[in-house]
Amino acid sequence: MVWGRKKKRGGRKEPVFGGVAASLAELRLNPLDRITVADDKPASRAAPRKAAGPGGDGSRERKPSQNRKGRKGRARKRTRGRLSRLFYWGAVLALWGGIAIVGVVVYVGAHLPPIQSLEIPKRPPTIKIVGADGSVLATRGEMAGSNVSLKDLPPYLPKAFIAIEDRRFYSHYGVDPIGILRAAVTNVLHMGVSQGGSTLTQQLAKNLFLTQERTLERKLQEVELALWLERKHTKAQILELYLNRVYFGSGAYGVEAAAQKYFGKPAKDVTLAEAAMLAGLVKSPSRLAPNRNPEGAEARAKVVLAAMADAHFITEQQARAATTRPSYAVKPVGAGTINYVADWVGEVLDDLVGQVDQNIVVETTIDPKLQSVAEAALIDELAAKSVKFNVSQGALVAMTPDGAIRAMVGGRNYGDSQFNRAVMAKRQPGSAFKPFVYLTAIEAGLTPETIRQDAPLDIKGWRPENYGHEYFGAVTLTQALAMSLNTVAVRLGLEVGPVNVVRTAHRLGITSKLEPNASIALGTSEVSPLELVGAYAPFANGGYAANPHIVDRIRTVDGNKLLYARAQAAPGRVIDPRSVAMMNTMMEQTLISGTARKAGIPGWTAAGKTGTSQDFRDAWFVGYTAKLVTGVWLGNDDNSPTRKATGGGLPVEVWTRFMRTAHEGMQPEPIPGTQRGGPLPDIAQLGRQVIAPAPAAPASVGGPPQPVRANVRPEAASGLDGWLVDRLFGGR
C-alpha cells in the first residue's frame, strides 16, 4: 500500500559550484574588502589578521616599514591633540587667574581711602614736659625732629639706608620683584624669615597710611600705595619723606630726632659710623636702640657698613675705619623716676585739653632739684635696708600746702616697673589715718587735753591691741595720738561714729571708698599715697581744701596759643581755725616725743603721723611744715608682710633726708596754730604711771568708753627708760 505520492521523474536538481574547498575560498572575505571604523584603540590592540594566501591559508602580511609609519603618524596626531588641550586649559586658567587678580585689586582698593584724596599725614604731636624752673623734664608722644632735606644731609646718610634696605631703589617702580624673589629664596634656604622684600617706598606707605599688622590684605594695600607714591612723587621726595618719618626707637621719628636722641647732635653732623647705626635701627628699632642695646646696635652698624662697601657707596678703607673707630656717644637708658611724673601728666592731659593734635609744652609744678633729692632718698634707703626689712618698693609724694606737687616718686626703678605707686597703688594707711578720727572728735567738742582710757576692749570678738601690748589707762588725746594708741583711736571712732569719720576724711580730700566700721579708726580701708598726702595739706595751710595738681599751664610750642591755665580760685575752708590749731599741736608731738621722734628739721616746726598696717604689710609717714607736705610709703607690691618695717623706721628716715634738703636756705615758718600754744606736757611725765595690761573690759559701743582698772607700777623720776621707749615708739 502506498501512503504518499509518487516521485516525479526528472525532479529539481541543485547547482554544483565545484569542489568544497574552492567554494569556501571564493566566499571568504579579504581584509582589504572589509569596511574599517576609526577608533581610539592603540595600534597594538587592533593588529590586522593575516590574509589568506597561496601558501596555505591564503594570508598576506604587511611590511614592517608600513607598520612603523602608521604608528608614527598616529603618535604625531596624539601629541598635537595633547598640546592643543594643554594650550586650551592654560588659556582658561590664565583667564580666570587674571580675573581673580583684578578682583583682589578691586577688593583691596575698595578698602583704601580714595587715592585722589590721600595726603601725606601730619607729624604726630610732641609733648614737651617742663619743670617749674622751665627745664625740660621729659618728652612724650612721638618725638619728632624738624624736617631735613636731602641736600642738608651728608651723602653717606641716605646711602646707608639704600644699601641695607633697598639696593635697587632707583631702578624699581615702588615694588621690586627681583628683591622679593631674592628674599623668598633666602628665607627658604634659612628655613625662616631672615630677609624682607619691601622697598623703601613700601615701608613709607606702611608708615604713612597703614597699621603694623601682618596680613595679606595689608601687604596688598602697601603695594598699591607704593605704586601710587611712585607715580605722585619723585625718588628724591620719597627718600626724603622716608628719612623724616621712619621710626628709630625710644620715641624718635625721623633722622633729626634720632640724631638728637642718640648722639646729641643734628643729623647733618653725624659721622659715617653713626649714619650706619641709624640705618641699622630700622630693622628692629626697639631691640637695637643703642641706649638699650649698644652691642647689638654696633654689630648691626657693621653689617650696614659692609653693605655700603659692597654697593660701592664707600670704599673698603672707609668701612674698616668706621668699624674700628665707632663714635657712638650714647647714654645708657636710665630708670629715672621723672618718668612716673611724665606718665601721669600724659594721663591728665585728656581731661585738661582733650585730644592733642599739635606740638605742645606742658608747664608742671615739679621742682627738678627736689625730684632728684626725693629719688635719691628713697632709692638709697631701699638699697641699704630693703633686704633686712624685706621691703621691695616705695613711693614718695611732696606738695605745697595748696596742692602743687613738687616731687613724685612712683617706684624704686621705672625701668623695672612703670606702675606708679604714688598715684595708683591703694594700700591700708594704718595709723596714718588716725588724724581724721581725732579731727572728728575735736570738731565734736573734745580738746587735746580730753582724757580717754587706754585699756583692752572687745567689740563683738574683735580685740584691738597697741603695738607694744602695753596699756596706759587715762591719757590725753595728745598723748594717745603721739603714742599711736590703738584702743583710744577705736574708742574715739565709736564715740563720734564711723560714718562721721568717713565724712571727715572725704571732706579733707580722700577719694577712695571707705568702710564705716569700727576698724576704720585703724586705717583698714585702702587709700593712695597721693590722696593721703593731699588730705593732710589742710592741716599745713590753715584748714583750706587742697587739690593736688601737677599742671600749671599748657601752650603751643611757639607760645602763640595758651591751651590751659590753672584757675586761681580761692579754696574753700574744710577745717575751722580752732580745730586746725589743736590738731597741729597734737601732731607736732608725734615728732617731738611720739612714734616719729627720729624725724625733724632743724629750726622748723613740723608735724605728722606714722602708720603701720596689719602684719607689717605697709609702713607710712606723712609729715608737713608750713612749706611742704610729704608722704612716704614702703611695702611690697604683692602685699606680702615685711620684716616688721614700721612707719617710725624707714619711712621716717626717707622723709627726714628729703625734707631737710628741701628746706635748706628757706626762712623757717611755724605751722598754723602752733605758734600760739605753749609747750605741751612732755610724754615722759606719763611714764610715772605706766599701767600694766589688765583684764579686758567690755566696751560700751555707742557711749563713752568705760574706765579700766589696772595695776600701777612706779617708774624712775627721770621718765621712761630706753627699753620702754623702744617698746612704745618703735612701731605705729
C-alpha positions in Angstrom: 0.0 0.0 0.0 1.4 3.3 -1.0 0.9 6.1 1.6 2.3 9.1 -0.4 2.5 10.5 -3.8 4.9 9.0 -6.2 8.1 10.8 -7.1 8.0 12.7 -10.2 10.6 11.8 -12.7 13.1 14.4 -13.6 12.8 16.3 -10.3 14.7 19.5 -9.3 18.5 19.5 -9.3 20.7 21.8 -7.1 23.6 23.7 -8.8 27.0 22.5 -8.1 30.0 25.0 -7.8 32.9 22.7 -7.9 34.8 21.4 -5.0 34.1 22.3 -1.4 37.4 23.9 -0.9 37.1 26.0 -3.9 33.7 27.2 -2.9 34.9 28.2 0.5 37.8 30.1 -0.9 35.7 32.1 -3.2 33.2 33.1 -0.4 35.9 34.1 2.2 36.5 38.0 2.6 39.9 39.5 2.1 41.0 42.1 4.8 41.1 44.7 2.1 37.5 44.1 1.4 36.4 45.0 5.0 34.9 48.3 5.9 37.1 49.7 8.8 35.8 52.2 11.5 38.4 54.5 13.2 38.6 54.1 17.0 40.9 55.3 19.8 42.4 51.9 20.5 46.1 51.7 20.2 47.5 50.1 17.1 48.9 47.2 19.1 45.4 46.3 20.2 44.0 46.3 16.6 46.6 44.4 14.6 45.1 43.0 11.4 44.9 39.3 10.9 46.9 37.6 8.3 45.2 37.4 4.9 44.8 34.0 3.2 47.4 33.5 0.6 48.5 30.9 -1.8 51.0 29.4 0.6 48.4 27.7 2.8 45.7 29.8 4.2 46.0 32.5 1.5 47.0 35.3 4.1 49.2 38.3 3.1 51.4 40.2 5.7 52.2 44.0 5.8 55.7 45.1 5.5 57.4 46.3 8.8 58.1 49.7 7.3 54.4 50.3 6.7 53.6 49.5 10.3 56.2 51.9 11.7 54.9 54.7 9.5 51.4 54.2 10.7 52.4 54.2 14.3 54.4 57.4 13.9 51.6 59.2 12.2 49.2 58.3 14.9 51.7 59.4 17.6 52.0 62.7 16.0 48.3 63.2 15.9 48.1 62.3 19.6 50.9 64.8 20.5 49.1 67.5 18.6 45.9 66.7 20.5 47.6 66.9 23.8 49.3 70.2 23.0 46.0 71.7 21.9 44.3 70.6 25.1 47.2 71.9 27.2 47.0 75.3 25.4 43.3 75.4 25.8 43.3 74.7 29.6 46.3 77.0 30.0 44.3 79.8 28.4 41.3 79.1 30.6 43.4 79.1 33.8 45.2 82.3 32.7 41.8 84.0 32.0 40.4 83.0 35.4 43.7 83.9 37.1 43.6 87.4 35.6 40.0 87.8 36.7 41.0 86.7 40.2 43.9 89.2 40.3 41.6 92.0 39.1 39.1 91.1 41.7 41.7 91.1 44.5 43.0 94.5 43.3 39.5 95.9 43.3 38.7 94.5 46.7 41.9 95.8 48.3 41.4 99.2 46.6 37.9 99.4 47.9 39.2 99.2 51.4 41.6 102.1 50.9 40.7 105.7 51.0 40.3 107.2 47.6 43.7 107.6 46.1 43.0 111.1 44.9 42.1 112.2 48.5 45.3 110.7 50.1 47.6 113.2 51.6 50.9 112.9 53.5 49.7 112.9 57.1 51.0 115.5 59.6 53.6 114.5 62.1 52.4 113.1 65.4 52.3 115.7 68.2 55.2 116.1 70.6 54.5 116.8 74.2 57.4 118.5 76.0 57.1 118.4 79.8 59.0 121.1 81.7 59.5 121.8 85.4 58.7 124.8 87.5 62.1 126.3 86.5 61.5 125.9 82.8 63.9 123.0 82.3 62.8 120.0 80.2 61.9 117.1 82.3 60.8 114.6 79.6 59.3 114.3 76.2 56.2 112.3 75.5 54.1 111.4 72.5 56.1 110.6 69.4 59.3 112.6 69.5 59.9 114.1 66.0 62.6 116.4 65.0 62.3 119.1 62.3 62.1 118.0 58.7 65.5 117.9 57.0 66.1 118.0 53.2 68.4 115.6 51.4 70.8 118.4 50.4 71.4 119.2 54.0 72.4 115.7 55.0 75.8 114.1 54.4 75.6 112.0 51.3 76.5 108.8 53.1 73.5 109.0 55.4 70.7 108.3 52.8 73.1 105.9 51.0 73.3 103.8 54.2 69.6 103.3 54.1 69.5 102.4 50.4 72.4 99.9 50.9 70.8 98.0 53.7 67.1 98.4 52.9 66.6 98.8 49.2 69.7 98.4 46.9 67.5 98.7 43.8 65.7 101.8 45.0 66.4 103.9 41.9 65.5 101.2 39.4 62.1 99.9 40.5 58.7 101.5 40.5 57.7 101.0 44.1 57.7 97.2 44.1 60.9 95.2 43.4 60.1 91.7 42.0 63.8 90.8 42.0 64.1 91.8 45.6 61.0 89.8 46.6 62.3 86.7 44.8 65.8 87.1 46.3 64.2 87.5 49.8 62.0 84.4 49.2 65.0 82.3 48.2 67.0 83.5 51.2 64.1 82.7 53.6 63.7 79.2 52.1 67.4 78.5 52.4 67.4 79.7 56.0 64.1 78.0 56.8 62.7 81.1 58.3 62.1 84.8 57.7 65.6 86.3 57.6 65.1 88.9 54.8 62.3 91.1 53.7 61.4 92.2 50.2 59.7 95.5 51.0 61.2 98.5 49.2 61.7 101.9 50.9 58.6 103.1 49.1 56.6 100.2 50.6 57.9 101.0 54.1 57.0 104.6 53.7 53.5 103.7 52.5 53.1 101.5 55.6 54.4 104.1 58.0 52.2 106.9 56.5 48.9 105.2 55.9 48.7 101.7 57.3 48.9 99.8 60.5 51.7 97.4 61.5 49.6 94.3 61.4 51.0 91.4 59.3 48.1 90.3 57.0 47.9 89.6 53.3 45.3 92.4 52.8 47.6 94.9 54.5 50.5 93.8 52.3 48.5 94.2 49.2 47.4 97.7 50.3 51.0 98.5 50.9 51.8 97.5 47.3 49.0 99.6 45.8 50.0 102.7 47.9 53.7 102.2 47.0 52.8 102.3 43.3 50.7 105.4 43.9 53.6 107.1 45.8 56.0 106.4 43.0 53.6 107.9 40.5 52.9 111.0 42.5 56.4 111.8 43.9 59.9 111.7 42.7 62.5 109.3 44.1 64.2 112.2 45.9 60.9 113.2 47.5 60.1 109.6 48.6 63.6 109.2 50.1 63.3 112.5 51.9 59.9 111.6 53.3 61.2 108.2 54.4 64.1 109.7 56.3 61.9 112.2 58.1 59.2 109.7 59.1 60.9 106.3 59.8 60.9 105.2 63.5 64.2 104.8 65.2 63.1 103.6 68.6 62.9 105.3 72.0 60.1 107.5 70.7 62.2 109.1 68.0 60.7 109.6 64.5 62.9 110.8 61.7 66.7 111.1 61.4 66.8 114.5 63.0 65.1 113.3 66.2 67.1 110.1 66.2 70.4 112.0 65.9 69.5 114.3 68.7 68.2 111.4 70.9 71.2 109.2 70.5 74.1 111.5 69.7 73.1 114.9 70.9 73.8 116.5 67.5 71.8 117.4 64.4 71.5 114.8 61.6 73.7 116.9 59.3 76.7 116.4 61.7 76.5 112.6 62.1 79.6 110.6 61.2 79.7 107.6 58.8 79.6 105.2 61.8 76.7 107.0 63.3 74.8 107.0 59.9 75.3 103.3 59.7 74.0 102.8 63.2 70.9 104.8 62.3 70.2 102.9 59.2 70.7 99.6 61.1 68.0 100.6 63.6 65.2 100.4 61.0 65.2 96.6 61.1 64.3 96.4 64.8 64.2 99.8 66.5 63.1 98.6 69.9 65.6 95.7 70.0 68.6 97.6 68.5 68.1 101.0 70.1 71.7 101.9 71.2 70.6 103.3 74.6 69.1 99.9 75.4 71.4 97.5 73.4 74.6 99.2 72.4 76.3 96.0 71.5 73.5 95.0 69.2 73.4 98.4 67.6 77.2 98.3 66.9 77.0 94.9 65.4 74.2 95.9 63.1 76.1 99.1 62.1 79.0 96.9 60.9 76.6 95.0 58.7 75.4 98.3 57.2 79.0 99.4 56.5 79.7 96.2 54.7 76.6 96.6 52.6 77.7 100.2 51.7 81.1 99.0 50.6 79.6 96.1 48.6 77.3 98.7 46.8 80.4 100.9 46.2 78.9 103.7 48.2 82.0 103.9 50.3 85.5 102.3 50.0 86.6 99.3 51.9 89.1 101.5 53.7 86.3 103.8 54.8 84.2 100.9 56.1 87.2 99.5 58.1 88.0 102.9 59.6 84.4 103.4 60.7 84.2 99.9 62.1 87.4 100.2 64.1 86.6 103.6 65.5 82.9 103.9 66.2 81.8 107.2 67.7 78.6 106.2 69.4 78.1 108.9 72.1 75.1 107.0 73.5 74.0 107.3 77.1 72.6 104.1 78.6 68.9 104.1 79.2 68.0 105.3 82.7 65.3 104.3 85.1 64.7 108.0 86.2 61.7 108.4 88.4 60.8 111.6 86.4 59.1 109.1 84.0 56.4 108.5 86.6 55.7 112.2 86.5 55.7 112.3 82.7 53.3 109.3 82.5 50.9 110.9 85.0 51.0 114.2 83.0 50.1 112.3 79.9 47.1 110.8 81.7 45.6 114.1 82.9 46.1 115.9 79.5 42.9 114.5 78.1 40.9 116.0 80.9 42.6 119.3 80.6 42.8 120.0 76.8 41.2 116.9 75.1 42.9 115.2 72.2 46.3 116.7 71.4 46.8 117.3 67.7 49.8 119.7 67.8 53.1 120.1 69.5 52.7 121.4 73.0 54.6 122.4 76.1 53.2 121.3 79.5 54.4 123.5 82.3 54.4 121.5 85.5 54.8 122.3 89.3 57.7 119.8 89.6 60.9 121.1 91.1 63.7 119.2 89.3 66.1 119.6 92.3 63.5 118.3 94.8 62.7 115.4 92.4 66.3 114.4 92.3 66.5 114.6 96.1 63.4 112.5 96.5 64.6 109.9 94.1 67.9 109.6 95.9 66.4 109.5 99.3 64.0 106.6 98.5 66.3 104.6 96.3 69.3 104.8 98.6 67.4 103.9 101.8 65.9 100.9 100.0 69.3 99.8 98.6 70.7 99.9 102.2 67.8 98.3 104.1 65.4 96.6 101.8 66.8 93.1 102.3 66.9 93.5 106.1 63.3 94.5 106.3 62.0 92.6 103.2 60.8 95.8 101.6 60.9 95.9 97.8 59.1 99.1 96.8 58.3 102.6 97.9 56.6 105.8 96.9 57.0 109.5 97.8 54.8 112.5 97.2 55.7 116.0 98.1 53.4 119.0 97.6 53.0 122.6 98.8 50.2 123.2 101.3 48.0 124.4 98.4 48.4 121.1 96.5 51.2 121.9 93.9 53.2 118.7 93.6 56.9 119.4 93.8 58.2 115.8 93.7 56.8 112.4 92.9 58.5 109.0 93.0 56.2 106.2 91.9 58.6 103.3 92.5 62.1 102.1 93.0 63.0 101.7 89.4 60.9 102.9 86.4 62.8 100.6 84.0 61.7 97.5 86.0 58.1 98.7 86.7 56.1 101.5 85.2 53.4 101.1 87.8 53.0 104.5 89.6 52.5 103.5 93.2 52.3 107.2 94.3 49.1 107.6 92.3 47.6 104.2 91.6 48.5 101.9 94.5 45.7 101.5 97.1 47.1 100.4 100.5 46.0 100.4 104.1 47.2 103.6 105.8 47.2 102.1 109.3 47.6 104.6 112.0 48.3 107.4 109.4 44.5 107.5 109.1 44.0 108.4 112.8 44.2 112.2 112.4 40.8 112.1 110.7 39.4 110.3 113.7 40.9 112.8 116.1 39.7 115.7 114.0 36.2 114.4 114.1 36.4 114.2 117.8 37.8 117.7 118.1 35.0 119.0 116.0 32.6 117.2 118.2 33.8 119.2 121.2 36.8 117.4 122.6 40.2 119.0 123.1 43.8 117.9 123.1 43.6 117.6 126.9 40.5 115.4 126.9 41.1 112.2 128.8 40.2 108.8 127.4 41.1 105.3 128.6 43.8 103.2 127.0 42.7 99.8 128.0 41.7 96.5 126.4 38.3 96.3 124.7 36.3 93.7 123.0 34.0 94.6 120.1 31.9 91.5 119.2 35.0 89.4 119.4 37.4 91.9 117.9 40.1 92.9 120.4 42.4 95.7 119.0 45.8 95.9 120.7 48.5 98.5 121.0 51.8 97.9 119.2 53.7 97.1 122.3 50.9 95.3 124.0 51.0 97.9 126.8 48.1 99.9 128.1 48.4 103.3 129.9 45.0 103.9 131.4 43.8 107.5 131.4 45.6 109.5 128.8 45.0 112.8 127.0 44.2 112.8 123.3 47.5 114.4 122.6 49.4 111.6 124.3 47.2 108.9 122.7 47.8 110.3 119.2 51.6 110.8 119.7 52.0 107.2 121.0 49.5 105.9 118.4 47.4 104.0 121.0 45.0 101.8 119.0 42.4 101.3 121.8 41.9 105.1 122.2 41.5 105.6 118.5 38.9 102.8 118.3 37.0 104.2 121.3 37.0 107.7 119.7 35.8 106.3 116.4 32.9 104.5 118.1 32.2 107.6 120.2 31.9 110.0 117.2 30.6 107.4 114.8 32.4 105.7 111.9 30.2 107.4 109.4 31.3 110.8 110.6 34.9 109.7 110.5 34.4 108.7 106.8 32.8 112.1 106.1 35.7 114.0 107.6 38.2 112.1 105.6 36.3 112.7 102.3 35.9 116.3 103.2 39.7 116.7 103.5 40.5 115.0 100.2 40.3 111.2 100.5 38.5 110.0 97.4 38.7 106.2 97.8 35.8 104.3 99.2 35.9 103.9 103.0 34.1 101.4 105.0 32.3 103.0 108.1 33.0 100.2 110.6 34.8 100.1 113.9 38.2 99.3 112.4 38.1 102.4 110.2 39.9 104.2 113.1 42.9 101.9 112.5 43.1 102.7 108.7 41.8 99.4 107.3 40.3 101.0 104.2 42.8 101.4 101.4 43.9 104.8 100.0 46.7 106.0 97.6 49.7 108.0 98.8 48.7 110.9 96.6 45.2 111.3 98.2 46.5 110.7 101.7 49.1 113.4 101.4 46.6 115.8 99.8 44.2 115.2 102.8 47.0 116.2 105.2 47.5 119.5 103.3 44.7 121.4 105.1 46.5 120.9 108.4 49.5 122.7 106.9 47.7 125.5 105.1 45.3 126.6 108.0 42.3 124.5 107.1 41.6 125.1 103.4 40.9 122.4 100.7 44.0 121.4 98.7 43.5 119.9 95.3 46.7 118.0 94.3 47.8 119.1 90.9 50.8 118.9 88.7 50.0 121.0 85.6 50.1 124.8 85.7 49.8 125.8 82.0 49.7 124.2 78.6 50.7 126.1 75.5 51.8 125.5 71.9 55.5 125.2 71.2 55.7 128.6 69.7 53.9 130.1 72.7 51.3 131.8 70.5 48.4 130.0 72.0 47.6 129.2 75.6 45.6 126.0 75.7 45.2 125.7 79.5 45.9 127.7 82.6 45.1 126.6 86.1 42.4 128.7 87.7 43.5 130.7 90.8 40.1 130.4 92.6 40.1 130.8 96.4 40.0 127.5 98.1 37.1 126.6 100.4 37.6 126.1 104.1 37.3 122.5 105.3 38.6 122.9 108.9 37.9 125.7 111.2 41.0 127.6 112.6 40.5 126.4 116.2 40.4 122.7 115.1 43.4 123.2 112.9 45.4 124.7 115.7 44.5 121.8 118.1 45.3 119.1 115.6 48.7 120.7 114.7 49.7 120.9 118.4 48.8 117.2 118.8 50.5 116.0 115.6 53.6 118.1 116.5 54.1 115.9 119.5 54.4 112.9 117.2 57.8 114.3 116.1 58.8 115.6 119.5 58.1 112.6 121.7 56.0 110.1 119.8 56.5 107.5 117.1 58.3 109.8 114.7 60.9 111.1 117.1 63.6 110.5 114.6 62.0 112.9 112.2 62.8 116.6 112.5 64.0 119.6 110.5 66.4 122.0 112.4 64.7 125.3 113.0 61.4 124.2 111.6 58.1 123.3 113.3 56.9 120.0 111.8 54.0 117.7 112.5 52.8 114.4 111.1 51.7 110.8 111.8 53.2 107.4 111.3 51.3 104.3 110.1 51.8 100.6 110.0 49.2 98.3 108.6 48.3 94.8 109.9 51.1 92.2 109.8 53.6 95.0 108.9 52.4 95.0 105.2 52.6 98.8 104.9 54.8 101.4 106.5 53.9 105.1 106.2 54.9 108.5 107.4 53.1 111.7 106.4 54.6 114.9 107.8 54.5 118.6 107.0 55.8 122.0 107.6 54.3 125.4 106.6 56.0 125.0 103.2 55.8 121.3 102.3 53.7 118.2 102.9 55.4 114.9 102.2 54.3 111.3 102.5 56.3 108.2 102.2 55.0 104.6 101.7 57.1 101.4 101.8 56.0 97.8 101.3 55.7 95.1 98.7 53.6 95.0 95.5 52.2 91.6 96.3 51.1 92.8 99.7 53.3 90.3 101.5 54.4 91.2 105.1 57.7 93.0 105.7 60.1 92.0 108.5 58.5 94.4 111.0 59.1 97.5 108.9 57.2 100.3 110.8 56.2 103.8 110.0 58.6 105.1 112.6 61.5 103.4 110.9 62.4 103.5 107.1 59.6 106.0 106.1 60.8 108.5 108.7 64.4 108.1 107.6 63.4 108.7 103.9 61.2 111.7 104.9 63.8 113.3 107.1 66.5 113.1 104.4 64.3 114.6 101.8 62.7 117.3 103.9 66.0 118.6 105.4 67.5 119.1 102.0 64.2 120.6 100.7 64.2 123.3 103.4 67.8 124.3 103.1 68.1 128.1 102.7 64.5 128.8 103.5 63.3 131.0 106.3 61.5 128.9 109.0 57.8 129.4 109.5 55.6 127.9 112.1 52.7 125.6 111.3 49.3 127.4 111.6 48.1 127.4 115.2 51.3 126.1 116.9 52.9 129.5 117.5 50.1 130.5 119.8 50.2 127.4 122.0 52.5 126.9 125.0 54.7 123.8 125.5 52.7 120.6 125.8 53.3 118.2 128.7 56.3 116.0 127.9 55.3 112.5 127.2 57.9 111.3 129.7 55.6 112.5 132.5 53.3 109.8 131.5 55.9 107.2 132.4 55.4 107.7 136.1 52.2 105.8 135.9 52.7 103.2 133.2 49.8 100.8 133.5 50.4 97.1 133.1 47.9 95.1 131.0 44.7 94.5 132.7 41.9 92.0 132.0 39.8 93.1 129.1 36.6 95.0 129.9 33.6 95.1 127.6 33.4 98.2 125.5 30.4 100.4 125.6 29.5 100.7 121.9 27.6 103.8 121.3 28.6 105.6 124.5 31.7 106.9 126.2 34.4 104.3 126.9 34.3 102.9 130.4 37.5 103.3 132.5 39.6 100.2 133.1 41.0 99.4 136.5 44.6 98.3 136.3 47.7 97.8 138.4 50.1 100.8 138.5 53.8 100.3 138.9 56.1 103.3 139.6 58.9 104.4 137.3 62.1 106.4 137.8 61.5 110.1 138.2 63.7 110.8 135.1 60.9 109.3 132.9 60.6 106.2 130.7 63.8 104.2 130.4 65.2 103.4 127.0 63.8 99.9 126.9 60.2 101.2 127.4 60.6 104.0 124.9 61.7 101.5 122.2 58.8 99.3 123.0 56.3 102.1 122.9 57.6 104.2 120.0 59.3 101.7 117.7 56.0 101.0 115.9 53.0 102.8 114.9 
